[in-house]
């Protein structure tokens, strides 16, 4: 069997620059992200000044494709405007990545849907004019010590977005869940609203981003009962590196209830580097007594096959198309570069 075709299900060219951070919440959000940097980058770390910056799109993509076995990326723009002036990952960055490298990039556009009609107009523009492949939604905002949030089953806030997605032919909607960052109330991250939307919009694939971080019991029942609900393991995939027994339990539950076609790899890069995560997964095995084992076919589905299917990508055809592009030629000449080479200016 060929090596897995790897599509990173969620990764970000962050703008962490201090001037992009908004007040106390921006600093708190950034501090949480930084607190994980040493833990999740065992090969090589950066100092905070090097890390806390505006990541440019080309250095981001070169980091992903030349320093790990990643073949494609799914970039999520983020509307965290309460913490960052540009939302942390701007629409402009996602659109540029999609425009310049369409065969290597899937891009999910975003908007602050509390804004109502302007948000819908922005999403329409991102899909029809800028080429967004999906929509990323973020349910919570934090202001003056208070969390406000919407639910996916809200007829007035969320359903118009889903109706627009149907109208535009967008079939993949990813929703940040299960992971409060900073002093966000936990109930804003619950997932009991997803079943309502999944039943009402059966033609939309709902990706639970950060699935498994919290609310695992609810997640596995959603996977079992709704054919259009998927578990995207951004941050949760770190358990493969940091807590292999916990990762085995997580994967056992998700695979038993949802099946191997429901689980999507995501690195959360560029906070963790993708390379140690992929290497950890390559060396990971379920306990011998488990009835769930990670066959090569299941690994390939998790690492890229499932997301490719949701976007109508023929893996072998895309692999052949990418074989002669600039990234492939550079990889062939130099092999994998060390982690953070692009950021730290290490020669190939």
N, C-alpha and C positions, 0 to 999 in steps of 0.2 A: 504494500500500500504506500502511495506517495506521502511525503510529509504533509501534515495538516496545513490547509490554507487558512491563515490567521487573520481574522477581522477583529480589531479591538472595538468592542461594543460601545464603550464610552471613554473618550479621552479629550483633553482640553489644552489649547494654548492659552493659559491663564494670563490675565493682566493683574499681577500681584503688586505692582509698583505702589509705593506709599502714597503717591499723589492720586492714585485711583481709589484708595480706600476712603470710605465715608464714615468719619467719626468713630465713636467707641465700638459700634457694631462691626464696622469694617476691620478695625484692628483686632477685635475678638475673633472674627471669622478667620482672618489670616493667621492668627496665633494657633488656632486649632489645626489648620492645615500644616503649619510649620512643625507642630509638635510631633507629627508622624514622620517627618522627613528622614531623620536618622534611623528610625525603626525599620522603615520599608525600603531602604536603599542600602542593603548590606555590602554591595560591591564597591560603591563609591558615593561619597556625599558631597554636598555643596555647603559653603558657608551661607548664612542667611542673606547677606548682601547680594550674592550671586544668584540666589534663588528668588528673592523678593523683587521681581522685575516684571516688565511687560514682555512676555514670550512672543517672538515674532513667528509668523506662520511657516516660513521656510525652515528655520532652525527647529521648530516643533516637528515638522514632518520628517526632516532628516534624522532627528533623534529617534523617532518611532520606527522608521523603515531601515535605517542603516546601522542602528545599534541594537536591534532585536530582530527576532524572526517574525515580525509583523508584516503582513502583505497589504492590508488595507486598514483604514481607520474610520470609525464613525464618530465624528466630532459633534458634540452637543454645545450649542450656544446656551447661555444661562442668563436668566433675568433677575439676578440678585442685586437689584438696583438700590436696595436698602443698605447694602454693604459696600458696593462698588459703583462708581459713576457710570461705567460702561456695562455693568451687569456681571463682570468677572470674565466672561468669554463673549465677546461682542458678536452681533449678527454680521458685522463687516468682516471679521476674521473668518467665520464659517463660510460666508459667501466667496471670499477670496480663495480659500482652500478648494472649494468645489469648482470654481471657475478655472483655476490653474492646473489642478490635478484630478479631473473628474473620474478617471478610472481607479484612482487610489483612495478616493474620499467619498464617504457618505456623510451628509450633513443634515442635522436636525435643527431647524430654525426655532425661534422662541419669541415670546412677548410677555409683558406683564398683563395678564388677562383681567386683572382688576380694573383696567382702563376701559374695558368694554369695546365699543366700536373701533377706536383707534388701534387697539390690539388686533382685532380681526382684520382690519385693513393692512396692518403691518404683516401679519401672517400670510395673507393673500399675496402681497407683493413678494415676500420671501419665496413662496412656492412657485408662483407663475413667472416672476421676473428674475429671481436670483438662483433658482434651481434647488431649493431645499427638498430633501428626500423624505423628511419626516418632521414631526413637531415634538419639542421638548417642553414640558410644563413643570412649573415649580409652585407648590401650593401655599407656601408660607411667606410672610413678611414680618419684620420686627421693627417696631418704632416705639421709642420712649418707654421701654420696659414692657411693651405689650406685643403679643403675637396675634396677627390676624391671618386667617387662612380660608381658602375655599375648598369645597369637596368636589370630587369628580362626578358625583350624582346631582350636582346643583343645576337646576333647569335654567337658571338665569345667568350664571357665570361660566360654567364648564360646558354645558350642552351646546351653546352656540359655536364654540371652538370645534367640537366634534362634528357638528353639522357642517361646518365649513370644510373640515378635513374630508368628509364624504363628498361634498360638492367638488373639491379640487382633485379628488382621486388619491389623496394621501391615506395610506393604510397602516402607517406605523406612528403611534403616539407613545412617547416615553414620559413617565411621570416620576419625579423625584419623590421617594417615599422612604420610610423606615430609618432615616438618618438625620436627626436634628444636628445642625452645626451651630455652635454658639448657644446663647440663651433662648433658643426657640422651644416653645412648648411641645412636648412629645405628642400630644393628641393631634397636632397638625400633620403628623407624619403617618397616621394610621392608614390602613389599607382596606377598611370595611366598606369604602365607597366604590372600589374598583368593580366589584361584581355587578352592581347596578348598571354602570356604564358599559361593561363588557356585554351584558345581556341586551341592552338597548341598542348597541352599535356592534353587532356581530361581525361586520366586515372590517372593523378596525382591529389591528393587533395592538394590545396594550402591554407595554413593557414596564414592569415594576423595577425601577432603578434602585439599586442597593438592596434588592431582595435577599432576605436571610440575615440582614444586620439586626433586625427586630421583627417581631410578629411572624416567626417562621411557621407556626401552626396555621395561621390564616393564609399565608402564602401558599402552602402546599395544597390546601383545599381549593383555593382559587385556580391553581394549575390543574387540579383534577377535574373541576366542574366546568371550566370555561376553556374551550379550545383556542380562544383568541387571547389568552393571558400568558405572558412569558416572564421568566425571572432573569433579569440582567444583573450580573454579580459585581457591579462596580463597588469597590471597597470590600465587599464580602469575599472576593477572590483573594484578598490579602491573607485570609486565614490559611491558605495553602502554604504560605511562607512562614507565617507567624504562629500558627496553631494547627498543625496537620491533623491531630485527632478531632478538633472542632470542625475542621473542613470536611473530614470524612463523614461526620454526623450530618452536616449541612447537605452535602452532596447526596448522601444516602436518602435523606428525606425528600429532597427535590426530585431526584431521579425516580424514586419509588412512586411518588404521587403524580408527577407531571410527565415523566418519561424523558429520555435523552433529547428529544426534539424541543423541549421547553426551556432549556438552560443556555444562557448566552454569556460568554466570557467578556469581561471588561477590566481594564487595568487601573482606571482612574488617573493615568498619566496626564500631566507631567509632574505630579507630586511623587508617587512612586515611579521609578523607571520600569518600563514593561519587561525588560530582559530577566531580572531575577524572578518575577512572577511566572513567566513562561518556562524558565528553567526549573522552578520548583514544581510546576504542574507536570512537566515531562518526567520528573523523578518521583511523582506522587503515585501511590497505589492505595486503593481501599483495603481495609483489613481483610485478611484471607478468609475470615469466617463470614464476611458480608456476602449476601446474595447479589448485591449490586457491585459489579466490577467495571472498571473503565477500559473497555476494549478500544483498539485503535479507531474503530468507527465512531464510538461514542465521543472519544476525545476530539476527533475531527469535527463532529457536529457541534460540540460546545465551543470550540475555538474559532469557528467561522462558518461552518455549514448551515447552522440554524439562522443566523442573521442574513446570510446570503440568500437563503430560501425566502425569507420574509421580504426581500427586496428584488426577487426575481433574477438573481445573479447565478449564472451557470459557473460553478467554481472552476472546472477544468478549462472552460473557454476563457475566463478572466485570467487564470494563471498563465495561459499561453499568450494572451494579449499583453500582459505586464512583463513578459520575459525579456523583452528588448528595450525597455524604457531606461531612462537615465539612472534611476535608483537601482534597477537590476544590474546594469552594467557596472556601477560603482561597487555594489556588493560582490560581484564576480571578481573584480580586480583586487579588492582589499579584504574581503571577508567582513565579519561583523566588527565594527569599531567598538572600543571600550565604552562603557556607560558614561553618559554626559560628555562625550568627546566634543560634540557640536557646541554645547554650551560653554565648555571650559577651554575651547580653542586648541584641542589636542590634534596634531596632524594625523592624517590617515596613514 
